[in-house]
């Protein structure tokens, strides 16, 4: 049953990869890669339980952190075209 | 009391496997939504199924299968991270798309051009 769950996650993975590769806009691709990251986290945990080695969960924790940071970094880069911009709001009106 | 624990220990693997399987099926459903919905903002809505329901069910199922308490703690940490970062990154993506001027599709979607595009 866990094996069936792993197969279903791989199928979801492949379908999401189609959207990530063929998304019409940049934001579709970022969204697909973000959901792909969530599915990878679940798949890592399932593989850990499938092989009887739950140590894979450490990799899951790491992946959850890196996934979030990379999403924000991609969005920031394509908004400002640079990683050197501060993300804090400057002044009252301007963002 | 002892009988209740025995019953719970017999029930636990089946219940955990079933919850993991339901979570994986929800991930497939959310992915099909992302693939088939007509618009970026509707796709965002479909992706949140994967981020919340699928992740919660699969992680609760894995916690029922866990051999020790340390594994349950690690699963709780993964769940906490997913629930802090999922809505934040969804908001960041939607905000970036809206700021960049991506307009939502308004009105009815015809059967002819609804679907994969």
Backbone of each chain as ProteinMPNN parsed JSONL, in Angstrom:
{"seq_chain_A": "XXXXXXXXXXXXXXXXXXXXXXXXXXXXXXXXXXXXXXXXXXXXXXXXXXXXXXXXXXXXXXXXXXXXXXXXXXXXXXXXXXXXXXXXXXXXXXX", "coords_chain_A": {"N_chain_A": [[0.833, -1.209, 0.0], [1.964, 1.181, 0.763], [3.79, 1.189, -1.255], [2.116, 1.588, -3.453], [1.338, 4.188, -2.875], [3.779, 5.475, -3.243], [4.113, 5.067, -5.986], [1.916, 6.529, -6.949], [2.701, 9.069, -6.151], [4.934, 9.4, -7.768], [3.699, 9.462, -10.261], [2.193, 11.832, -9.992], [4.311, 13.572, -9.798], [5.473, 13.353, -12.394], [3.415, 14.432, -13.945], [3.301, 17.016, -12.91], [5.752, 17.896, -13.689], [5.382, 18.204, -16.405], [3.792, 20.509, -16.465], [5.618, 22.27, -15.358], [7.556, 22.382, -17.316], [6.17, 23.3, -19.547], [4.765, 25.561, -18.875], [2.858, 28.484, -19.545], [3.498, 31.044, -18.562], [6.079, 32.623, -16.558], [5.333, 32.447, -13.891], [3.661, 30.274, -13.661], [5.539, 28.28, -13.979], [7.155, 28.652, -11.708], [5.295, 28.136, -9.713], [4.708, 25.448, -10.295], [7.194, 24.274, -9.824], [7.43, 24.749, -7.13], [5.283, 23.218, -6.062], [6.177, 20.78, -6.933], [8.372, 20.513, -5.286], [7.103, 20.134, -2.802], [5.912, 17.667, -3.323], [8.211, 16.136, -3.66], [9.207, 16.191, -1.08], [7.258, 14.683, 0.306], [7.564, 12.291, -1.104], [10.163, 11.548, -0.453], [9.893, 10.969, 2.286], [8.104, 8.802, 2.084], [9.631, 6.963, 0.638], [11.595, 6.507, 2.521], [10.108, 5.141, 4.495], [9.372, 2.976, 3.002], [11.735, 1.581, 2.476], [12.452, 1.005, 5.012], [14.099, 2.76, 6.339], [13.88, 5.381, 8.11], [15.532, 7.571, 8.25], [15.653, 9.113, 6.039], [14.015, 11.234, 6.438], [15.424, 13.367, 7.453], [16.602, 14.451, 5.19], [14.274, 15.297, 4.011], [13.473, 17.42, 5.696], [15.533, 19.24, 5.205], [15.087, 19.665, 2.479], [12.597, 20.897, 2.523], [13.218, 23.365, 3.65], [15.075, 24.431, 1.767], [13.548, 24.51, -0.511], [11.612, 26.503, -0.032], [13.253, 28.784, 0.3], [14.456, 28.899, -2.225], [12.277, 29.356, -3.897], [11.446, 31.945, -3.099], [13.781, 33.294, -3.754], [13.946, 32.997, -6.546], [11.63, 34.408, -7.337], [12.271, 36.95, -6.386], [14.524, 37.525, -7.905], [13.482, 37.665, -10.518], [11.828, 39.814, -10.256], [13.38, 42.063, -9.52], [15.618, 41.734, -11.04], [18.013, 41.23, -9.86], [20.057, 40.015, -7.185], [20.856, 41.671, -5.235], [19.237, 43.505, -4.049], [17.62, 45.061, -1.316], [14.973, 43.62, 0.563], [13.339, 44.925, 2.317], [10.785, 47.334, 3.082], [11.051, 50.635, 1.884], [10.606, 53.742, 3.273], [7.301, 55.322, 3.435], [5.413, 55.195, 1.296], [6.564, 53.846, -0.946], [7.275, 50.609, -2.28]], "CA_chain_A": [[0.0, 0.0, 0.0], [2.917, 2.282, 0.725], [4.359, 1.184, -2.598], [1.137, 2.243, -4.335], [1.426, 5.627, -2.61], [4.997, 5.977, -3.896], [3.87, 5.118, -7.434], [1.017, 7.66, -7.204], [3.475, 10.31, -6.035], [5.782, 9.532, -8.965], [2.822, 9.893, -11.351], [1.928, 13.252, -9.766], [5.578, 14.19, -10.104], [5.649, 13.445, -13.843], [2.43, 15.373, -14.487], [3.69, 18.372, -12.521], [6.92, 18.256, -14.504], [4.868, 18.696, -17.692], [3.401, 21.912, -16.275], [6.813, 23.078, -15.104], [8.305, 22.571, -18.556], [5.385, 23.913, -20.613], [3.931, 26.637, -18.371], [2.901, 29.633, -20.455], [4.203, 32.177, -17.974], [7.102, 32.313, -15.561], [4.763, 32.155, -12.568], [3.217, 28.884, -13.702], [6.697, 27.414, -13.758], [7.565, 28.753, -10.303], [4.27, 27.42, -8.939], [4.868, 24.011, -10.514], [8.412, 23.82, -9.148], [7.146, 24.767, -5.694], [4.486, 22.029, -5.739], [7.079, 19.642, -7.145], [9.169, 20.391, -4.065], [6.264, 19.501, -1.768], [5.769, 16.239, -3.629], [9.489, 15.475, -3.402], [9.304, 16.011, 0.365], [6.425, 13.53, 0.663], [8.123, 11.071, -1.703], [11.333, 11.157, 0.339], [9.419, 10.294, 3.494], [7.515, 7.506, 1.725], [10.729, 6.051, 0.295], [12.219, 6.122, 3.779], [9.327, 4.097, 5.159], [9.339, 1.803, 2.123], [12.97, 0.834, 2.621], [12.744, 0.767, 6.424], [15.126, 3.683, 6.854], [13.242, 6.702, 8.246], [16.519, 8.662, 8.271], [15.404, 9.965, 4.878], [13.257, 12.409, 6.851], [16.355, 14.492, 7.597], [16.702, 15.075, 3.858], [12.999, 15.986, 3.791], [13.494, 18.705, 6.408], [16.439, 20.112, 4.455], [14.461, 20.015, 1.212], [11.521, 21.856, 2.786], [13.814, 24.696, 3.843], [15.708, 24.933, 0.547], [12.476, 24.755, -1.473], [11.031, 27.824, 0.245], [14.222, 29.857, 0.026], [14.7, 29.029, -3.659], [11.107, 30.004, -4.506], [11.513, 33.382, -2.852], [14.927, 33.853, -4.471], [13.594, 33.096, -7.974], [10.676, 35.508, -7.513], [12.977, 38.22, -6.173], [15.41, 37.792, -9.039], [12.752, 38.07, -11.719], [11.191, 41.109, -10.06], [14.356, 43.148, -9.466], [16.732, 41.362, -11.916], [19.259, 41.25, -9.095], [19.917, 39.493, -5.828], [21.505, 42.607, -4.327], [18.282, 44.508, -3.585], [17.032, 44.766, -0.015], [13.542, 43.343, 0.436], [12.562, 45.705, 3.277], [10.126, 48.492, 2.498], [11.732, 51.893, 2.127], [9.678, 54.862, 3.351], [5.911, 54.949, 3.67], [4.63, 54.862, 0.121], [7.175, 52.961, -1.924], [7.465, 49.234, -1.867]], "C_chain_A": [[0.865, 1.255, 0.0], [3.571, 2.362, -0.645], [3.426, 1.847, -3.598], [1.167, 3.75, -4.131], [2.655, 6.219, -3.277], [4.791, 6.082, -5.399], [2.964, 6.299, -7.777], [1.78, 8.979, -7.111], [4.385, 10.502, -7.241], [4.949, 9.982, -10.16], [2.52, 11.389, -11.221], [3.131, 14.1, -10.143], [5.762, 14.413, -11.609], [4.671, 14.456, -14.438], [2.805, 16.812, -14.15], [4.895, 18.847, -13.311], [6.489, 18.772, -15.874], [4.496, 20.171, -17.567], [4.63, 22.799, -16.058], [7.58, 23.344, -16.391], [7.522, 23.364, -19.576], [4.543, 25.085, -20.132], [3.992, 27.858, -19.257], [3.661, 30.818, -19.866], [5.239, 31.679, -16.982], [6.481, 31.838, -14.255], [4.163, 30.764, -12.519], [4.377, 27.947, -13.411], [7.136, 27.448, -12.304], [6.59, 27.988, -9.416], [4.449, 25.913, -9.076], [6.102, 23.49, -9.793], [8.202, 23.793, -7.64], [6.317, 23.54, -5.289], [5.29, 20.747, -5.923], [7.931, 19.417, -5.906], [8.382, 19.74, -2.946], [6.113, 18.013, -2.031], [7.076, 15.486, -3.394], [9.658, 15.222, -1.91], [8.5, 14.785, 0.797], [7.029, 12.236, 0.136], [9.35, 10.608, -0.934], [10.922, 10.446, 1.612], [8.875, 8.915, 3.18], [8.601, 6.507, 1.365], [11.451, 5.591, 1.558], [11.449, 5.023, 4.482], [9.276, 2.825, 4.333], [10.579, 0.948, 2.303], [13.324, 0.587, 4.079], [13.836, 1.639, 6.989], [14.515, 5.066, 6.988], [14.229, 7.858, 8.369], [16.37, 9.589, 7.075], [14.66, 11.24, 5.27], [14.151, 13.608, 7.096], [16.506, 15.235, 6.271], [15.413, 15.836, 3.547], [12.987, 17.361, 4.449], [14.343, 19.7, 5.636], [15.787, 20.584, 3.168], [13.352, 21.033, 1.402], [12.095, 23.259, 2.94], [14.336, 25.261, 2.53], [14.652, 25.287, -0.501], [11.889, 26.154, -1.285], [11.998, 28.939, -0.133], [14.422, 30.022, -1.479], [13.502, 29.654, -4.362], [11.171, 31.508, -4.334], [12.657, 34.008, -3.643], [14.628, 34.002, -5.959], [12.659, 34.272, -8.209], [11.365, 36.849, -7.355], [13.859, 38.549, -7.371], [14.616, 38.277, -10.241], [11.961, 39.348, -11.51], [12.205, 42.242, -10.148], [15.531, 42.929, -10.413], [18.051, 41.435, -11.184], [19.002, 40.604, -7.746], [20.376, 40.512, -4.792], [20.529, 43.609, -3.715], [17.758, 44.094, -2.222], [15.533, 44.575, -0.161], [12.709, 44.137, 1.43], [11.947, 46.904, 2.581], [10.867, 49.765, 2.884], [10.702, 53.007, 2.149], [8.25, 54.382, 3.519], [5.236, 54.459, 2.401], [5.238, 53.769, -0.734], [7.339, 51.558, -1.389], [8.946, 48.87, -1.933]], "O_chain_A": [[0.556, 2.248, -0.659], [3.872, 3.447, -1.141], [3.871, 2.577, -4.483], [1.037, 4.511, -5.089], [2.603, 7.325, -3.814], [5.228, 7.048, -6.026], [3.196, 6.995, -8.766], [1.538, 9.897, -7.895], [4.591, 11.629, -7.692], [5.409, 10.777, -10.978], [2.58, 12.128, -12.204], [3.004, 15.181, -10.718], [6.149, 15.496, -12.048], [5.032, 15.237, -15.318], [2.655, 17.714, -14.974], [5.05, 20.039, -13.574], [7.129, 19.655, -16.444], [4.828, 20.983, -18.431], [4.672, 23.939, -16.522], [8.185, 24.404, -16.548], [8.123, 24.046, -20.406], [3.693, 25.573, -20.876], [5.079, 28.242, -19.688], [4.382, 31.515, -20.58], [5.279, 30.504, -16.618], [7.014, 30.95, -13.589], [4.15, 30.131, -11.463], [4.231, 26.955, -12.697], [7.452, 26.41, -11.722], [6.995, 27.285, -8.491], [4.354, 25.183, -8.09], [6.077, 22.402, -9.218], [8.731, 22.922, -6.949], [6.617, 22.896, -4.284], [5.121, 19.771, -5.192], [8.186, 18.278, -5.517], [8.908, 18.897, -2.219], [6.174, 17.195, -1.113], [7.057, 14.329, -2.975], [10.18, 14.184, -1.505], [8.991, 13.95, 1.556], [7.018, 11.212, 0.818], [9.562, 9.406, -0.775], [11.521, 9.437, 1.986], [9.14, 7.96, 3.91], [8.516, 5.336, 1.737], [11.868, 4.438, 1.659], [12.042, 4.081, 5.008], [9.154, 1.727, 4.876], [10.492, -0.28, 2.287], [14.378, 0.022, 4.369], [14.44, 1.302, 8.007], [14.62, 5.864, 6.056], [13.82, 9.001, 8.57], [16.886, 10.706, 7.077], [14.67, 12.218, 4.523], [13.705, 14.748, 6.967], [16.535, 16.465, 6.225], [15.444, 16.885, 2.903], [12.552, 18.344, 3.849], [13.946, 20.847, 5.431], [15.908, 21.751, 2.796], [13.168, 21.924, 0.573], [11.532, 24.227, 2.428], [14.083, 26.421, 2.203], [14.821, 26.228, -1.276], [11.693, 26.894, -2.25], [11.624, 29.909, -0.793], [14.546, 31.145, -1.967], [13.677, 30.404, -5.322], [10.979, 32.261, -5.289], [12.525, 35.123, -4.148], [15.003, 35.001, -6.573], [12.848, 35.046, -9.148], [11.082, 37.786, -8.102], [13.936, 39.7, -7.801], [15.04, 39.214, -10.918], [11.463, 39.922, -12.478], [11.936, 43.268, -10.773], [16.358, 43.825, -10.584], [19.093, 41.673, -11.794], [17.886, 40.636, -7.226], [20.295, 40.247, -3.592], [20.942, 44.475, -2.943], [17.482, 42.917, -1.99], [14.889, 45.291, -0.928], [11.482, 44.042, 1.401], [12.503, 47.431, 1.617], [11.258, 49.956, 4.035], [9.993, 53.211, 1.163], [8.004, 53.193, 3.72], [4.561, 53.429, 2.413], [4.537, 52.87, -1.197], [7.519, 51.351, -0.189], [9.319, 47.74, -1.619]]}, "seq_chain_B": "XXXXXXXXXXXXXXXXXXXXXXXXXXXXXXXXXXXXXXXXXXXXXXXXXXXXXXXXXXXXXXXXXXXXXXXXXXXXXXXXXXXXXXXXXXXXXXXXXXXXXXXXXXXXXXXXXXXXX", "coords_chain_B": {"N_chain_B": [[-7.8, -2.087, 29.386], [-5.339, -2.902, 28.442], [-6.205, -4.403, 26.293], [-7.196, -2.479, 24.617], [-4.872, -1.159, 23.8], [-3.625, -3.239, 22.428], [-5.421, -3.625, 20.338], [-5.192, -1.121, 19.094], [-2.514, -1.18, 18.297], [-2.666, -3.188, 16.434], [-4.282, -2.033, 14.576], [-2.917, 0.183, 13.692], [-0.794, 0.039, 11.551], [-2.341, -0.503, 9.215], [-4.128, 1.651, 9.139], [-2.302, 3.785, 8.955], [-1.032, 3.249, 6.473], [-3.237, 3.483, 4.778], [-3.861, 6.191, 5.112], [-1.555, 7.41, 4.089], [-1.767, 6.578, 1.454], [-4.154, 7.856, 0.672], [-3.307, 10.484, 0.905], [-1.363, 10.56, -1.133], [-2.994, 10.125, -3.353], [-4.463, 12.485, -3.253], [-2.422, 14.244, -3.867], [-2.022, 13.561, -6.534], [-4.497, 14.392, -7.547], [-4.459, 17.179, -7.087], [-2.32, 17.794, -8.75], [-3.32, 17.132, -11.273], [-5.243, 19.093, -11.39], [-3.583, 21.374, -11.501], [-2.503, 20.929, -13.961], [-4.681, 21.059, -15.711], [-6.327, 23.295, -15.289], [-7.506, 26.535, -16.452], [-6.093, 28.914, -16.042], [-3.645, 31.042, -14.493], [-4.208, 31.815, -11.825], [-6.24, 30.11, -11.006], [-4.851, 27.761, -11.177], [-3.113, 28.132, -9.083], [-4.839, 27.838, -6.959], [-5.457, 25.113, -7.252], [-2.991, 23.998, -6.739], [-2.699, 24.384, -4.058], [-4.074, 22.354, -2.872], [-2.341, 20.186, -3.009], [-0.38, 21.232, -1.337], [-1.506, 21.483, 1.209], [-3.674, 19.554, 2.062], [-2.817, 17.038, 1.012], [-0.199, 16.882, 1.996], [-0.631, 16.993, 4.778], [-2.243, 14.674, 5.271], [-0.565, 12.599, 4.345], [1.642, 12.904, 6.026], [0.552, 12.527, 8.574], [-0.233, 9.88, 8.259], [2.302, 8.665, 7.889], [3.323, 9.203, 10.391], [1.758, 7.519, 11.929], [2.844, 5.135, 11.122], [5.32, 5.185, 12.194], [8.362, 3.999, 13.683], [9.579, 4.923, 16.03], [9.681, 7.503, 18.588], [11.295, 9.611, 17.872], [11.174, 9.709, 15.114], [8.539, 10.481, 14.743], [8.736, 13.036, 15.768], [10.454, 14.249, 13.902], [8.776, 14.145, 11.669], [6.787, 15.857, 12.547], [8.234, 18.222, 12.563], [8.747, 18.55, 9.818], [6.114, 18.898, 8.942], [5.45, 21.272, 10.248], [7.227, 23.071, 9.01], [6.267, 22.913, 6.384], [3.755, 24.008, 6.758], [4.353, 26.577, 7.546], [5.788, 27.609, 5.364], [4.304, 27.06, 3.047], [1.786, 28.621, 2.619], [3.058, 31.11, 2.641], [4.796, 31.087, 0.415], [2.925, 30.672, -1.581], [1.48, 33.063, -1.428], [3.548, 34.816, -2.081], [4.091, 34.113, -4.736], [1.625, 34.665, -5.982], [1.428, 37.377, -5.449], [3.657, 38.361, -6.805], [2.971, 37.721, -9.445], [0.669, 39.26, -9.751], [1.674, 41.851, -9.365], [3.345, 41.98, -11.539], [1.514, 42.291, -13.505], [-0.104, 40.274, -14.519], [-3.163, 39.255, -15.666], [-6.161, 37.955, -14.258], [-8.262, 35.401, -15.701], [-11.405, 36.283, -16.781], [-14.888, 35.632, -16.672], [-16.831, 33.201, -18.548], [-15.436, 29.985, -19.227], [-15.09, 28.535, -22.278], [-15.994, 25.317, -23.599], [-14.478, 24.648, -25.71], [-11.981, 26.002, -25.596], [-11.256, 25.524, -23.006], [-9.295, 23.577, -20.695], [-6.203, 22.038, -21.301], [-4.653, 24.249, -21.939]], "CA_chain_B": [[-6.847, -1.091, 28.915], [-4.352, -3.637, 27.633], [-6.855, -4.835, 25.054], [-7.302, -1.309, 23.743], [-3.547, -0.946, 23.204], [-3.392, -4.291, 21.443], [-6.25, -3.315, 19.171], [-4.606, 0.046, 18.433], [-1.277, -1.582, 17.629], [-3.011, -3.979, 15.252], [-4.947, -1.16, 13.601], [-2.05, 1.294, 13.314], [-0.172, -0.005, 10.214], [-3.34, -0.405, 8.142], [-4.626, 3.035, 9.108], [-1.228, 4.65, 8.45], [-0.862, 3.026, 5.035], [-4.393, 4.047, 4.075], [-3.766, 7.657, 5.093], [-0.497, 7.79, 3.137], [-2.285, 6.374, 0.099], [-5.114, 8.938, 0.392], [-2.521, 11.692, 0.672], [-0.746, 10.487, -2.463], [-4.044, 10.336, -4.352], [-4.766, 13.927, -3.268], [-1.348, 14.904, -4.615], [-2.311, 13.364, -7.965], [-5.652, 15.225, -7.905], [-3.996, 18.564, -7.178], [-1.467, 17.941, -9.922], [-4.189, 17.161, -12.459], [-5.811, 20.436, -11.413], [-2.573, 22.318, -11.994], [-2.271, 20.684, -15.387], [-5.853, 21.227, -16.545], [-7.058, 24.542, -15.103], [-7.227, 27.4, -17.606], [-5.575, 30.23, -15.711], [-2.622, 30.922, -13.448], [-4.733, 31.948, -10.454], [-6.953, 28.87, -10.678], [-3.824, 26.742, -10.937], [-2.617, 28.368, -7.722], [-5.826, 27.219, -6.078], [-5.328, 23.661, -7.305], [-1.717, 23.58, -6.144], [-2.76, 24.422, -2.601], [-4.534, 21.039, -2.416], [-1.13, 19.409, -2.749], [0.425, 21.788, -0.258], [-2.107, 21.37, 2.538], [-4.372, 18.313, 2.397], [-1.996, 15.868, 0.724], [0.938, 16.835, 2.913], [-1.097, 16.659, 6.132], [-2.67, 13.274, 5.366], [0.575, 11.695, 4.199], [2.528, 12.99, 7.185], [-0.126, 11.859, 9.69], [-0.124, 8.446, 8.003], [3.668, 8.218, 8.183], [3.511, 9.236, 11.841], [1.175, 6.299, 12.492], [3.709, 4.005, 10.801], [6.685, 5.455, 12.657], [8.813, 3.036, 14.682], [10.026, 5.499, 17.302], [9.164, 8.843, 18.797], [12.147, 10.568, 17.165], [10.659, 9.823, 13.74], [7.326, 11.3, 14.825], [9.158, 14.425, 15.963], [10.944, 14.767, 12.614], [7.616, 14.371, 10.811], [6.126, 17.076, 13.015], [9.031, 19.369, 12.108], [8.48, 18.726, 8.38], [4.755, 19.444, 8.817], [5.489, 22.671, 10.684], [7.87, 23.847, 7.945], [5.358, 23.014, 5.233], [2.649, 24.903, 7.051], [4.804, 27.967, 7.576], [6.296, 28.091, 4.087], [3.374, 26.877, 1.934], [0.999, 29.824, 2.34], [3.934, 32.256, 2.359], [5.274, 31.07, -0.962], [1.765, 30.894, -2.459], [1.219, 34.5, -1.445], [4.623, 35.504, -2.803], [3.929, 33.88, -6.179], [0.454, 35.406, -6.456], [1.73, 38.806, -5.395], [4.583, 38.686, -7.891], [2.242, 37.678, -10.713], [-0.244, 40.402, -9.805], [2.49, 43.05, -9.548], [3.877, 41.992, -12.902], [0.453, 42.643, -14.438], [-0.815, 39.126, -15.064], [-4.574, 39.436, -15.384], [-6.947, 36.722, -14.172], [-9.236, 35.195, -16.761], [-12.721, 36.612, -16.239], [-15.974, 35.181, -17.511], [-16.949, 31.758, -18.711], [-14.464, 29.279, -20.055], [-15.788, 27.664, -23.208], [-15.472, 23.953, -23.62], [-13.511, 24.509, -26.795], [-10.626, 26.395, -25.219], [-10.898, 25.101, -21.668], [-8.479, 22.381, -20.764], [-4.785, 22.021, -20.95], [-3.954, 25.518, -22.168]], "C_chain_B": [[-5.806, -1.738, 27.998], [-4.936, -4.034, 26.276], [-6.969, -3.675, 24.082], [-5.97, -1.046, 23.056], [-3.251, -1.983, 22.147], [-4.173, -4.026, 20.171], [-5.662, -2.145, 18.385], [-3.346, -0.338, 17.685], [-1.545, -2.451, 16.413], [-3.585, -3.092, 14.161], [-3.975, -0.175, 12.964], [-1.423, 1.174, 11.92], [-1.176, 0.146, 9.083], [-3.838, 1.028, 8.004], [-3.566, 3.985, 8.54], [-1.04, 4.494, 6.958], [-2.009, 3.643, 4.252], [-4.304, 5.56, 4.019], [-2.678, 8.124, 4.13], [-1.0, 7.657, 1.707], [-3.274, 7.476, -0.273], [-4.364, 10.246, 0.133], [-1.885, 11.701, -0.706], [-1.788, 10.687, -3.55], [-4.434, 11.817, -4.415], [-3.675, 14.703, -3.988], [-1.578, 14.754, -6.113], [-3.457, 14.278, -8.397], [-5.244, 16.692, -8.044], [-3.14, 18.798, -8.401], [-2.279, 17.974, -11.202], [-4.873, 18.524, -12.564], [-4.834, 21.459, -11.941], [-2.382, 22.15, -13.491], [-3.451, 21.13, -16.237], [-6.54, 22.583, -16.408], [-6.61, 25.599, -16.101], [-6.324, 28.596, -17.307], [-4.537, 30.084, -14.602], [-3.23, 30.929, -12.055], [-5.562, 30.728, -10.057], [-5.968, 27.729, -10.446], [-3.236, 26.878, -9.545], [-3.545, 27.714, -6.707], [-5.693, 25.697, -6.071], [-4.048, 23.193, -6.622], [-1.79, 23.574, -4.627], [-3.367, 23.144, -2.035], [-3.334, 20.156, -2.09], [-0.404, 19.911, -1.511], [-0.182, 21.545, 1.115], [-2.656, 19.979, 2.805], [-3.485, 17.096, 2.182], [-0.85, 15.749, 1.716], [0.493, 16.431, 4.313], [-1.46, 15.185, 6.239], [-1.487, 12.324, 5.276], [1.457, 11.728, 5.439], [1.876, 12.362, 8.408], [-0.057, 10.34, 9.506], [1.255, 7.911, 8.3], [3.94, 8.233, 9.679], [2.878, 8.026, 12.504], [2.032, 5.08, 12.21], [5.058, 4.082, 11.498], [7.11, 4.475, 13.748], [9.201, 3.659, 16.024], [9.524, 6.933, 17.409], [9.995, 9.898, 18.08], [11.65, 10.789, 15.739], [9.398, 10.676, 13.725], [7.693, 12.77, 14.991], [9.663, 15.026, 14.655], [9.782, 15.043, 11.66], [6.874, 15.626, 11.228], [6.891, 18.312, 12.573], [8.795, 19.629, 10.627], [7.117, 19.372, 8.181], [4.727, 20.925, 9.176], [6.121, 23.551, 9.607], [6.939, 24.017, 6.763], [4.242, 24.0, 5.518], [3.076, 26.33, 7.293], [5.162, 28.462, 6.185], [5.28, 27.974, 2.959], [2.535, 28.099, 1.637], [1.86, 31.032, 2.02], [4.388, 32.243, 0.91], [4.106, 31.203, -1.945], [1.447, 32.378, -2.567], [2.281, 35.241, -2.238], [4.467, 35.33, -4.305], [2.752, 34.686, -6.712], [0.727, 36.901, -6.479], [2.665, 39.214, -6.522], [3.866, 38.692, -9.229], [1.329, 38.888, -10.854], [0.518, 41.703, -10.025], [3.034, 43.134, -10.964], [2.787, 42.231, -13.938], [-0.236, 41.473, -15.089], [-2.276, 39.225, -14.668], [-5.268, 38.087, -15.227], [-7.952, 36.646, -15.307], [-10.637, 35.388, -16.181], [-13.784, 36.148, -17.221], [-15.961, 33.676, -17.674], [-15.824, 31.209, -19.558], [-15.243, 28.35, -20.968], [-15.169, 26.282, -23.19], [-14.402, 23.805, -24.681], [-12.113, 24.883, -26.325], [-10.336, 26.158, -23.742], [-10.02, 23.876, -21.778], [-7.027, 22.692, -20.542], [-4.136, 23.381, -21.113], [-4.339, 26.554, -21.138]], "O_chain_B": [[-5.448, -1.207, 26.946], [-4.25, -4.003, 25.254], [-6.852, -3.857, 22.871], [-5.936, -0.742, 21.863], [-2.698, -1.667, 21.094], [-3.655, -4.182, 19.065], [-5.635, -2.172, 17.155], [-3.124, 0.12, 16.564], [-0.757, -2.461, 15.467], [-3.405, -3.356, 12.972], [-4.18, 0.256, 11.829], [-1.508, 2.132, 11.151], [-0.907, 0.839, 8.101], [-3.956, 1.553, 6.897], [-3.88, 4.874, 7.748], [-0.903, 5.486, 6.243], [-1.801, 4.25, 3.201], [-4.634, 6.16, 2.996], [-2.856, 9.122, 3.432], [-0.71, 8.495, 0.853], [-3.248, 7.98, -1.396], [-4.738, 11.02, -0.749], [-1.869, 12.733, -1.377], [-1.516, 11.34, -4.558], [-4.703, 12.345, -5.494], [-3.956, 15.705, -4.646], [-1.361, 15.694, -6.878], [-3.409, 14.87, -9.474], [-5.633, 17.364, -8.999], [-3.21, 19.856, -9.026], [-1.978, 18.744, -12.114], [-5.065, 19.052, -13.659], [-5.202, 22.32, -12.74], [-2.13, 23.12, -14.205], [-3.254, 21.543, -17.38], [-7.267, 22.991, -17.314], [-5.466, 25.575, -16.555], [-5.833, 29.233, -18.24], [-4.555, 29.104, -13.857], [-2.826, 30.146, -11.195], [-5.58, 30.353, -8.884], [-6.212, 26.842, -9.628], [-2.9, 25.884, -8.9], [-3.098, 27.116, -5.728], [-5.802, 25.064, -5.021], [-4.016, 22.129, -6.004], [-1.039, 22.852, -3.971], [-3.203, 22.862, -0.848], [-3.296, 19.477, -1.064], [0.124, 19.121, -0.729], [0.553, 21.413, 2.094], [-2.156, 19.284, 3.689], [-3.398, 16.224, 3.046], [-0.56, 14.663, 2.218], [1.153, 15.623, 4.966], [-1.042, 14.51, 7.18], [-1.404, 11.357, 6.032], [1.968, 10.691, 5.861], [2.563, 11.726, 9.208], [0.15, 9.601, 10.468], [1.395, 6.839, 8.889], [4.686, 7.398, 10.19], [3.378, 7.543, 13.52], [1.977, 4.097, 12.95], [5.857, 3.149, 11.407], [6.321, 4.151, 14.635], [9.154, 2.982, 17.051], [9.009, 7.5, 16.445], [9.48, 10.955, 17.717], [11.695, 11.904, 15.219], [9.198, 11.489, 12.822], [7.041, 13.647, 14.424], [9.345, 16.169, 14.329], [9.788, 16.037, 10.933], [6.386, 16.376, 10.383], [6.289, 19.334, 12.245], [8.657, 20.78, 10.211], [6.965, 20.278, 7.361], [4.076, 21.729, 8.509], [5.625, 24.64, 9.318], [6.82, 25.106, 6.201], [3.826, 24.745, 4.631], [2.236, 27.228, 7.252], [4.875, 29.611, 5.849], [5.377, 28.723, 1.987], [2.556, 28.587, 0.507], [1.464, 31.887, 1.228], [4.369, 33.279, 0.246], [4.268, 31.779, -3.021], [1.178, 32.89, -3.654], [1.974, 36.175, -2.978], [4.681, 36.272, -5.068], [2.854, 35.317, -7.764], [0.316, 37.606, -7.401], [2.498, 40.274, -7.125], [4.114, 39.564, -10.062], [1.223, 39.474, -11.931], [0.069, 42.564, -10.781], [3.168, 44.222, -11.524], [3.086, 42.361, -15.125], [-0.896, 41.644, -16.114], [-2.601, 39.274, -13.482], [-4.989, 37.164, -15.992], [-8.432, 37.662, -15.811], [-11.008, 34.733, -15.207], [-13.616, 36.25, -18.436], [-15.188, 32.968, -17.028], [-15.326, 31.864, -20.474], [-15.973, 27.478, -20.496], [-14.008, 26.093, -22.828], [-13.524, 22.948, -24.577], [-11.154, 24.169, -26.617], [-9.272, 26.549, -23.261], [-9.992, 23.21, -22.813], [-6.67, 23.513, -19.696], [-3.127, 23.641, -20.457], [-3.845, 27.681, -21.18]]}, "name": "protein", "num_of_chains": 2, "seq": "XXXXXXXXXXXXXXXXXXXXXXXXXXXXXXXXXXXXXXXXXXXXXXXXXXXXXXXXXXXXXXXXXXXXXXXXXXXXXXXXXXXXXXXXXXXXXXXXXXXXXXXXXXXXXXXXXXXXXXXXXXXXXXXXXXXXXXXXXXXXXXXXXXXXXXXXXXXXXXXXXXXXXXXXXXXXXXXXXXXXXXXXXXXXXXXXXXXXXXXXXXXXXXXXXXXX"}
